[in-house]
Amino acid sequence: MILQQPSFFDWLGRNLLACPFKTYFGFDCPGCGLQRSIISLMKGDLIVSFKYYPATIPLILLIIFTGLHLKFDFKFGASAIKFAFLGIAVIVLISYIYKIYNHQLTA
Amino acid sequence: MSDEQQNPPRNNPIDLNKPEQPVGPRSGFGPTTPPPFQQPPPFGQFGGMGGQQNLPNATVALVLGILALPACCFYGIFGLIFGIIAWALGGSDIKKYQLNPTMYTESSYKNAKAGKICGMIATILSLLFIIFFVLIIAGAITHPEAYDRFFKGFN
């Protein structure tokens, strides 16, 4: 099992879905990095995962919380989901602008 | 004037008993007051036997609205589709709840509102990205040299 896991992640890392936008235009789309980030998260690398795509960890937490909310019906669950979603959208937007501005433009 | 005359129940099977009820003069009242909500829910109708039920699409709207955010890959198209579907489902459920609030549960109404807002945010974000992509593509087609100078190309 321990020997199998790295090869599974290697296989996963070699078989990511390619972003069509990045393939044709050479720079990232707003979702680029999500798959690499999830693989890093499965390996347990929180910092690397954050560097690939900062919104992954809050997004996964939000999805888990939504499942719990739909099951157990928390009192403030719906408004909490709303604000968390808004925060994640802002994270996606800011991280995308930061990434394009700092890593993909030629200075 | 009874309560029922002011506010005729729509789609009510009880209505069939008195089909000759005049409708004409009531429509000429001009701006009427909003329909009073304190009338009891139509018992005997579909699902109205005392217990409240969940709004039909609240959960779907919420889940789609949340999934619309990671679906912004692929030119933002999936994010746009999911977001618009969540927005429309949430909006229709909110209307359904406001027509007779006693029939549906409060929590599912909140879920529908959250789903509508999540769908709205995702739609706006996807639209922003799509506009950005269209500008990029137009720039790459019309000014390829400037594009190559500006962006690090294939590497």
HADDOCK unambig.tbl for C-alpha pairs under 7 A between the chains (distance, minus, plus):
assign (segid A and resid 19 and name CA) (segid B and resid 74 and name CA) 6.72 0.50 0.50
assign (segid A and resid 20 and name CA) (segid B and resid 74 and name CA) 6.48 0.50 0.50
assign (segid A and resid 21 and name CA) (segid B and resid 74 and name CA) 6.85 0.50 0.50
assign (segid A and resid 21 and name CA) (segid B and resid 75 and name CA) 6.76 0.50 0.50
assign (segid A and resid 26 and name CA) (segid B and resid 153 and name CA) 5.05 0.50 0.50
assign (segid A and resid 26 and name CA) (segid B and resid 154 and name CA) 4.99 0.50 0.50
assign (segid A and resid 29 and name CA) (segid B and resid 73 and name CA) 6.68 0.50 0.50
assign (segid A and resid 30 and name CA) (segid B and resid 72 and name CA) 6.86 0.50 0.50
assign (segid A and resid 30 and name CA) (segid B and resid 73 and name CA) 6.57 0.50 0.50
assign (segid A and resid 31 and name CA) (segid B and resid 70 and name CA) 6.70 0.50 0.50
assign (segid A and resid 31 and name CA) (segid B and resid 72 and name CA) 6.06 0.50 0.50
assign (segid A and resid 31 and name CA) (segid B and resid 73 and name CA) 4.81 0.50 0.50
assign (segid A and resid 78 and name CA) (segid B and resid 110 and name CA) 5.90 0.50 0.50
assign (segid A and resid 78 and name CA) (segid B and resid 111 and name CA) 5.49 0.50 0.50
assign (segid A and resid 78 and name CA) (segid B and resid 114 and name CA) 5.69 0.50 0.50
assign (segid A and resid 79 and name CA) (segid B and resid 114 and name CA) 6.65 0.50 0.50
assign (segid A and resid 82 and name CA) (segid B and resid 114 and name CA) 5.55 0.50 0.50
assign (segid A and resid 82 and name CA) (segid B and resid 117 and name CA) 6.98 0.50 0.50
assign (segid A and resid 82 and name CA) (segid B and resid 118 and name CA) 6.40 0.50 0.50
assign (segid A and resid 85 and name CA) (segid B and resid 118 and name CA) 6.56 0.50 0.50
assign (segid A and resid 104 and name CA) (segid B and resid 151 and name CA) 6.08 0.50 0.50
assign (segid A and resid 104 and name CA) (segid B and resid 152 and name CA) 5.83 0.50 0.50
assign (segid A and resid 105 and name CA) (segid B and resid 150 and name CA) 5.94 0.50 0.50
assign (segid A and resid 105 and name CA) (segid B and resid 151 and name CA) 4.74 0.50 0.50
assign (segid A and resid 105 and name CA) (segid B and resid 152 and name CA) 6.06 0.50 0.50
assign (segid A and resid 106 and name CA) (segid B and resid 150 and name CA) 5.59 0.50 0.50
assign (segid A and resid 106 and name CA) (segid B and resid 151 and name CA) 5.63 0.50 0.50
assign (segid A and resid 106 and name CA) (segid B and resid 152 and name CA) 5.92 0.50 0.50
